[in-house]
């Protein structure tokens, strides 16, 4: 995976179990992304509906640099817009906000037009550099599979031993084969130094990119 620059892309993330019509939830996220689209340094918003019995949505907002994320979070109206998204959550549901920096990306170009994702959640008990290397090996195996679109590894700024891996796929069948395959399960279970690893499958329901994004 490509090592990011000295001032790497930064992400905000939220995760909600939503109430109401899924189409309305997706629309509200697109509106939120449209409001960010003109912000300096905004790169991408993606909302994923996680497969499962609950209407759970994970949202990732990528900024070109950490200082762009901070400026966007402090911009007029930003807090109110984010609060309106959190209002979609079911009662007593925690939106689980967090901030991440990009650790690496494969390939080193825009790859996030894929419609399906694998979301990997890892909490470490070992050495971060060793985990990052083993995640790169996992992605290298996926890169040889049909339908693979790319991957990005994120490390939390609030919980330094927490990582999120995003693996993009062009179609649902390819994404499902990767999740269900024995080789993938073995490789993800052997990720170095992990205390906990969860893998979820999801479908992109909202995507907003920056004007003239590469």
C-alpha positions in Angstrom: 0.0 0.0 0.0 1.2 3.5 -0.7 2.5 5.4 2.3 0.6 8.7 2.7 2.4 12.1 2.7 3.7 13.8 5.8 0.3 15.5 6.3 -2.0 12.7 5.3 -5.7 12.7 4.5 -7.9 12.8 7.6 -11.3 11.3 8.2 -14.3 11.9 10.4 -16.6 8.9 10.9 -20.0 8.3 12.4 -22.1 5.2 12.7 -25.8 5.2 13.5 -28.7 2.8 13.7 -31.3 4.9 12.0 -35.1 5.4 12.2 -37.4 5.8 9.2 -37.2 5.3 5.5 -33.8 4.2 4.2 -34.2 6.4 1.1 -34.7 9.4 3.4 -31.7 8.5 5.4 -29.6 8.3 2.2 -31.0 11.6 1.0 -30.2 13.4 4.2 -26.6 12.2 4.0 -26.3 13.4 0.4 -27.6 16.8 1.5 -25.0 16.9 4.3 -22.3 16.0 1.8 -23.5 18.7 -0.6 -23.1 21.2 2.2 -19.5 20.2 2.7 -18.7 20.1 -1.0 -17.6 23.7 -1.2 -15.4 23.6 1.9 -11.6 24.0 1.3 -10.0 20.6 1.5 -13.1 18.5 1.4 -12.5 15.4 -0.7 -15.3 12.8 -0.3 -18.3 11.7 1.7 -19.4 8.1 1.6 -22.3 6.5 3.6 -22.5 2.8 3.7 -25.6 0.8 4.7 -24.1 -2.1 6.7 -25.6 -5.6 5.9 -27.5 -7.0 8.8 -30.9 -7.0 10.6 -30.6 -3.4 11.8 -30.6 -0.2 9.6 -27.0 0.7 10.5 -25.1 3.3 8.5 -21.4 4.1 8.6 -20.3 7.5 7.2 -16.8 8.4 6.2 -15.8 12.0 5.4 -12.3 12.4 3.9 -10.4 15.7 4.0 -7.2 16.3 2.2 -5.3 17.2 5.4 -6.0 17.3 9.1 -6.1 21.1 9.2 -8.8 21.0 6.5 -10.9 18.7 8.8 -10.5 21.0 11.7 -11.5 24.1 9.6 -14.5 22.2 8.2 -15.6 21.1 11.7 -15.4 24.7 13.0 -17.1 26.3 10.0 -20.4 28.2 10.5 -23.3 25.8 10.4 -21.2 22.6 10.5 -22.2 21.6 14.0 -25.9 22.1 13.3 -25.7 20.1 10.1 -24.0 17.2 11.9 -26.5 17.4 14.7 -29.3 17.0 12.2 -27.8 13.8 10.9 -27.4 12.4 14.4 -31.1 13.1 14.9 -31.8 10.3 12.4 -30.4 7.8 15.0 -32.7 5.6 17.0 -33.3 6.7 20.6 -30.3 6.2 22.9 -28.1 5.2 19.9 -24.6 6.5 20.1 -23.4 7.9 16.7 -19.9 6.7 17.6 -18.0 9.7 16.2 -14.2 9.3 15.7 -11.3 10.9 13.7 -8.7 9.0 11.7 -5.6 9.6 9.6 -4.9 7.6 6.5 -2.1 5.1 6.9 -2.0 3.9 3.3 -4.0 3.5 0.2 -4.1 1.0 -2.7 -4.0 2.0 -5.5 -2.6 5.5 -5.1 -5.4 7.0 -7.2 -9.2 7.6 -6.9 -10.7 4.2 -6.3 -13.8 4.9 -4.3 -16.4 4.7 -7.0 -17.0 1.0 -6.1 -20.5 0.4 -4.9 -19.7 -2.2 -2.2 -17.3 -2.3 0.7 -15.8 -4.5 3.3 -15.4 -2.6 6.6 -12.7 -4.0 8.9 -12.6 -2.9 12.5 -9.5 -3.8 14.5 -8.4 -3.0 18.1 -4.7 -3.8 18.7 -2.8 -5.4 21.5 0.5 -5.5 19.6 2.8 -3.3 17.5 1.0 -1.0 15.1 3.6 -1.2 12.4 3.3 -5.0 12.3 -0.4 -4.8 12.0 -0.2 -2.3 9.2 2.2 -4.6 7.3 -0.2 -7.6 7.8 -3.1 -5.6 6.6 -1.2 -4.7 3.5 -0.7 -8.4 2.9 -4.4 -9.0 3.3 -5.1 -6.3 0.7 -2.5 -7.7 -1.7 -4.5 -11.0 -1.7 -7.7 -9.1 -2.4 -6.1 -7.1 -5.2 -5.8 -10.3 -7.2 -9.5 -11.1 -7.0 -12.0 -10.1 -9.7 -14.0 -7.0 -8.8 -11.5 -5.4 -6.4 -11.5 -1.6 -6.6 -9.0 -0.5 -3.9 -8.4 -0.1 -0.2 -7.5 2.4 2.5 -6.3 1.9 6.1 -7.2 4.4 8.8 -5.8 4.9 12.3 -7.8 6.6 15.0 -6.4 9.9 16.4 -8.5 9.5 19.5 -7.7 5.8 20.2 -4.3 5.1 18.6 -4.7 1.3 18.8 -8.0 1.4 16.8 -7.9 0.9 13.0 -10.5 0.9 10.2 -9.9 -0.8 6.9 -12.0 0.1 3.9 -11.9 -2.4 1.0 -13.9 -1.3 -2.1 -15.5 -3.7 -4.6 -17.2 -2.9 -7.9 -20.1 -5.3 -7.4 -22.0 -7.2 -4.7 -21.0 -10.7 -5.9 -17.3 -9.9 -5.8 -17.6 -8.4 -2.4 -19.5 -11.4 -1.1 -17.0 -13.9 -2.5 -14.2 -12.0 -0.7 -16.0 -12.1 2.6 -17.1 -15.7 2.4 -13.9 -17.1 1.1 -11.9 -19.3 3.5 -8.6 -17.7 2.5 -9.9 -14.2 3.4 -11.2 -15.3 6.7 -7.9 -17.0 7.6 -5.9 -13.9 6.6 -8.1 -11.5 8.5 -8.0 -13.7 11.6 -4.2 -13.8 11.5 -3.8 -10.0 11.3 -0.8 -9.3 13.5 -1.3 -8.1 17.1 -5.0 -7.8 17.1 -7.1 -8.0 20.2 -10.4 -7.9 18.2 -11.2 -8.0 14.5 -14.7 -7.6 12.9 -15.5 -7.6 9.2 -18.8 -6.2 7.8 -20.2 -6.0 4.4 -22.0 -2.8 3.2 -23.5 -1.0 0.2 -22.8 2.6 -0.7 -26.0 4.6 -0.4 -24.6 8.1 -0.6 -21.5 9.5 -2.2 -20.5 13.2 -2.6 -17.1 14.1 -4.1 -15.3 17.4 -4.2 -15.5 19.5 -7.4 -12.9 18.3 -9.9 -11.8 15.6 -7.6 -9.1 13.4 -9.0 
